């Protein structure tokens, strides 16, 4: 390992004390100040004990968990050009003079932690991705080669295995909001910048952060996390792992107190599946969904608030077989209330493949329970199909939208496949539709949670909404194949 770069320390000058003469001179130059009445000093705050989860010291916790934390070193062979070959233009006859690319080994550092006494180790997928060799360094100084059991790029989790028994290990804790709250103390441990077995502490700064993935459930912390901490554990004060340190937000690559750890309740399920199958096997419901915005509540009969997940499309799969329809609002899944789409996606993914579950949906103002058997997300493919429109398109304007009916020719020109509905050709910039982001090229497939195939269909849905005393109507819009519900105002 190369020597650390030198660091220069800069000290502030000490302020010299005043001499007795100077004090005397100063005292004579100033008029005496009144002495305030002495008040009783406040009682010192009681020391917080480790049993209260707010320790005076993290030393004991660090001693307990350190033997289960590991440094990870990976190496990969890459081909690099010899001499100036990389600077020569492609096809240059002089390239052969310098020979072809030569292999070169490059390395990377990361962190991990042991989760069983027989050598299973958890880290980030990006720590070992593409590696030819993986070496584990234990707190004791022992070094062992590791093999990859399985990886899950969706959550950036990898499971490794070393040939050993009787290893110290740590357990996963519960990362639910009521168990790991914002403001709770946490401790991170890992291999930042190659400085192995380094400890940092802080608090949980935020919960349920989503960065880029479908299954994201990150804990945000201000415990220092730097490059090399990836894959290391985030500990609660009872010594259980509540997160896997994964990334940081920084303008220069260094810690600024905004780090992210994938929550243990997500990681546990992934690790169990990787250990059993060598791959993930997530549940599959077979619906496309979106969150419910406040302006949609009035347009959906029987809906009291924005909780739930609004179904925008039901391709062939378990949901379609069970009778779930576009426009349904999923209220509960397998007995648990659904707050939003992210929560539903995580609940379905965590449910075992082939499990029989009940789904409660809101449809036409009434709740109904539908039973279905979950498929496997990794293998089931969604497909859509539908008849094409008429040869001669109908045109019209409704609620500030210029519309034309889809024909086979128009569908081909716009790359709409076999979509049915109305194509938006113009949007009145002063209309509510424009304010809601509807654009030319969007396709309206439903209005008032009913299919529309013609201008007359849409006009009828608008009239029905007005007669029911509603000020807006819910449209199902497709943009580049992606469905989304939008509520727009309908003027008299």
N, C-alpha and C positions, 0 to 999 in steps of 0.2 A: 504493500500500500504506500502510495507516495506521501511525503511529508506534508503536513498542513501548511497552507500559506501563512506567512507572518502576519500578525495583527498588531497594529500600533495602538496603544492605549493613550488617551489624552485625559490628563487630570486637570481639574480646576484649581487655581492657586488658592492656598489657604489665606483667610483673612487674619492678619496679625492682631493679637490682643492689644488693647490700649494700656499704656504704662500707668503707674499710679499718678504721676505728674499730670499726664494727659487727662486722666479721670478727674483729678482735682480741678484742673482748669476748665474742663467741660462742665463740672458741677457748679462752679462759681459763675459760669456764664449763663446758666439756665435757671429760671425761677423754679422753686420746688413744686412738684406736682402733688396734688392731694392723693392720699393713700386710700384706695377703695376698701369698703368693709369686706372682711373676709367671709366668704361663703363656703358652706360645706361642699367638699368635692364630691362629685357623683360617685356612687359605688361602682367599682370596676365590674365590667361585664363578666359573667361566669365563663370559664373556659369551655369551649365546645368539645365534646368528647367524640371519639370515633363512632361510638354507639349511636350518636345523633346524626350520622352520615355527613358531618361537617368537621373533618379532623383538624387537629392542631398540626399534625404531620402526616405525610404520605409514606413515611419510611417503612412502616410495618407492612402496608399493602404492597409496596414495591418488593420487599423481601419475599412475600408470599407468592407473588405471581411471576417474578423474574425467571425462575427455572423453566417456565412453560413458553416463554417468548423466544423467538429465534430470528437470527439474521439469515437472509437468503441472498446467495450470489448466483447469478446465471451467466452463462456464456454462450455465444452464438458465432458460428463461422460465416463470414461474409466475404464476397469476392471484391477485391479492389484493384484498380488498374496499376500497372507498373510504369514508373517514369512519367513522362509527359503525355502518356497515351490518353488520359482523361481530358487533356486540353486539345487534342487533335480533332478535326472535323470527322464526322462519321464517313467511313469508306476511304479514309486517307491511306495511301500506299505505304506511308511511313509507320503506320501502327504496328505492322508485323515486326519491325526492327526491335521493338521493346517487349515482344511476347504478349501472351494473354494475361487476363486478370489472375492475381494470386490470392489464395485464401488467407484471411486474417481473422483472428478470434477477438471478439469484442465482448465486454462484460457489462452487467448492470446489477444494482443492489436493490433490495427490498426487505420487507419484514413479514412475519407470520407468527402463528401460535399453534401449539399442540393441543388437540382436542380429545385425544385418547391415549392411553398408556401404551398402545401397540403401534404408535407412530403415524397417525393421521394428522396432517398439518393444513391449516387454512391460510390462504393468502389471497391477493388480488390476481385476476387473470392477466392483467396487463404487466404484472411483475415477471411472469414466466412465459408469456406469449412468444412463440418462436424460438425458445431457448433449446439448445442442444444438450446442455448440461446444467443441472441444478444442484447446488451444494447448500446444505443446511448447517449453520453454526449454532450450537446450543450455548446456553449461559455458562455451562461448565467448561467450554472450550472445545468440546468434541465436535468433529465435523463428519457429516455423513452425506452420501449422495441421495437424491430423492427422485422419485418417478411421479408422473402426473396420473392421478386416478380419474379425474374428469374436470371439465371447465364449464362455466356458464357465462358467456359474454354479456348476456342481458343484465346481469347483476354485477358483473366484473368479479366473480368469485371463482377460485380454483381450489381443488383439494389435492394435496400431495401425500406421498407415503414414503417413510424411511423404514429400513429393516432394523427394528429395535423393539424392545419390550421394557416394561417397567418405567416408562418416561413420565415425568411430571406433566400434568396437563391442567387446563382450565375449562370451565363449563360456560355455556351460553346462559345469559340471564333473560329476563322479560323486558323488552324495550317498549312496551305499550306506554301510552301517554301518562297513565296513572301510576306507573312504576318508575319511569325515567322522565322526570318533569323538567321543564325549562327552569334553569337556576340550580339544578342539582350538580354536585361536584362530580367530575369524571377525571380519569387519568389515562393518558395515552403512553404507549411504550413501543419502541421500534428502533430502526436503524437509520435515522435522518442523516443524509449527506455522508453516509458511511461511518457515522459515530455510533457504533452499535450499542444496544441495550441502554438507550437514552430514555429518560422519563420526563414527561411534561404533564402539567395539570391545569385544569380550568373548569368551566361549567358547561352545561348544555345551553347553547344560545338560542336554538330554535328546533322545532320538530317538523317532520313530514316534508322535508325539502325534496323537490323534484328537479333533477339536473338535466337529464336527457333521455332516460330510459322509461319504458312502459311500466316497469315494476319498481321504480325508484321509491325509496322511503329512507331518506338520509337524515341523520342526526347532525345538526350543526353545532360545532364546539369552538371555543376560543383557546383550548389547549393547543400548544404549538405543534403543528403538523407540517413537515417539510418533505422534500423529495427524499425517498428512501423509507419514509414512514408507511408507504402504501402496503396494505396487507396486514399491518399490525393491529393489535386489539385496542379497543376503547373500553376501559373498565369502569363499572360502577363501584361504589365504595365497599360493597360486599365481596369484591374480587371476581365477580362474574362479568363476562364479556357482553356488552350491550350494543357493540358496533364494530365494524371492520373499517379502519381508516383507509380512505380511498382517494380523496382529492382535496385540493385547497384552492381558494380563490385568492389570486395574488397578481399584481401588475408586473412583478419582477421575478417570480418563481420562489420567493421566500415567504415565510409565514407572516401574515398580518392579522392573525387571530380569527380567520374565517376558514375553518376546515370542515370536512364532511366525512361521516362514517356511515356505511350502509347498516341499517338497523338489524339487530340480531334476530328479530322475528322473521325477517325475510331470509337471512343467511342460514338459519337453522334448517329450514325446509330444503333449501338448495343443497346444503352439505349432506343431509340425510339421503337425498336422491342420488347425488353424485357417488356417495359411498355404496349405495345399494345397486344402482344401475350403471354408474359411470357416465350418466347423462341426466338431464332434467326431464321430467314428465309432468307437465303442468295441465291442469284442468282446462277444458275448452267449452264455453257456453255457445258460441256461434252467433253473436250479435255485434252490431256496431252501435255505439252509444255516445251520448254527449251530456254535458252538465245542463242543468235547468237554470236559466237566467230569470231574474225577477219579473221581466216583462212577459215571460211565457206563462206565468202562473195562472193569470186570468183566462188564458186561451185553452187550458186543459181542465176539463170538467172534473171536479172532485179533488183537485190538487190544492193542498193547504199551504205549501211552502216550496222551497227550492231543493229539499232533500230528495234523493233518488237519482236514478239514471234513466235518461230518455232514450228509447230505442229508435235509431234512425234507419236501420236496415237489418233484415234477417235472412242471410243467405242459407243455402242448404246446410243442415247440421242439427245438433241437439235441440237448440231453441226453436227452430222451425218445426221440428217433429213434435215438440211439446205444445205448439200452438201460440207461441209468442209472436206478436205482430209489431210492425213498425208503428210508432206512436204510443206504444205501451210505456208506462213508467215503472221501472223495477224498484220496488220499495224494500223488499227483504230478500236475502239470499241465504238459503240453508239456515234460517232462523235468526240471522243477524240483520239489523237495519242497515240499509245502504244510504250513505250520506252523499256520495258523489261518484263519478266514474272511476277515479283513481282507486278508491277503496274497493269498488266492485271488481275491478281488474285484479287486484291483489288477492281478494277473497277467492275468486274463481281459480286463479293460478295456484293457490295453495291447497285447493281441494283435490283429493285423490282422483285420478283418472278412473272412469267407470263407476264413480259413486253416484248413488241416487239422491237427488236434492230437491227441495221444494223452493219455488220462486214465486213470490207474491207480486203481482203487477196491478197497476191501476189502469183500467180501460173503460172508457165511456162513463166515467164517474163512479165506477164500482170496482172494488178489489176482488181479485180472484187468485186462487192458488193453483199453480201448474207444476207438475212433477216431471223431472227429466233426468237422464243419465248423462253425465259429463263425458265428452270426448277428450282426446289428447291434443293439446294446442300445437305441438311440434309437427304433427302429421296430418291434421285436418286442413283442407284447403277450402276457402270460401269461393263460391261461384255465383254469378248472377246471370239471369236470362230474362228476356221479355220480348214481346212482339214489337216490330217497328211501326212507325206512324203511317198516316195516309200519304199518297203520292202528292196531293195538292195541299200545301200548308195553309192553315188559317192564321190570320194576324189580328192583333187587337191591342188595347191598352187597358190595364186594370191597376188601380192604386199607384199610379205613377210609373208603371212598368210597361215598356213596349215589349210585346210577346209574339212569338210565332210558334205554331205547332210543329213538333219534330216529324220530319219525313225521313224515309230511308236515305235519300240523297243528302239531306242536311246532316243527318247523323254521320254519314261517311265523311262529308266535308269537314265537320267539326271534330271528328274522332270520338264520337259519343257511343260507339258500339251499338248495342241494342236498347239504348235508353228510351224511355217513353216520357212524355210530359210536354212542357213548354219551355222554349229557349228565350231567355231575356235578351232582347236586341237593343234596348235603350232604357235608361233610368233617369227620371226627372230629378235633377240635382236638388230641388227643393222638397222632395218627398221623403217620407220616413224610411222608405226602402233604401234610398241612397245613404241616409244617416246610419242605417244598420249594416252597410257594407255590401249590399247586393250589387253585382256588376254585370255588364253585358257578357254573354257567354255562359252565365249560370243557367242551370236547368231546374225548373220547378217540377217536382214529381208528385207532391202532395200539398193539399191546402185543407186546413181544419182537420188534419189527420185522416183525410180521405184522398185516394188517388185522383189525379187530374190528367186527362189526356187531351183536353181541348180548352179553348178560351171559354166556352159555355160552362164547362165544369168549374173553372175557377170563379167565374162570375156568380154561379149558383152558390158556391161555398162562401163567397163574400156576403151575398145577400142573406144567407142563413145566419151568419155571424152577426150581422146588423140586426136582424129580427130578434135574435136572442139577447140583444142589448150589449154586445161586446164591442169594445173600441179597437180591437186588433184581431189579427188572424195568424195562425201558426202555419208557416210554409216550410216544406222540406226542400232544401236547396242542394244541388250537386254541383261541385266545382272540381274539375279535373278528377272526377270519379268519386270524390269524398263527400258523403252526405252530412248535412248540418241543418238543424231546425233554426228558423229565424222568425220572430214575431214582429209584424209590421202593422202600423196603424191603418185603419180603413175609414176614410172620410165618408160622410153621408152624400 
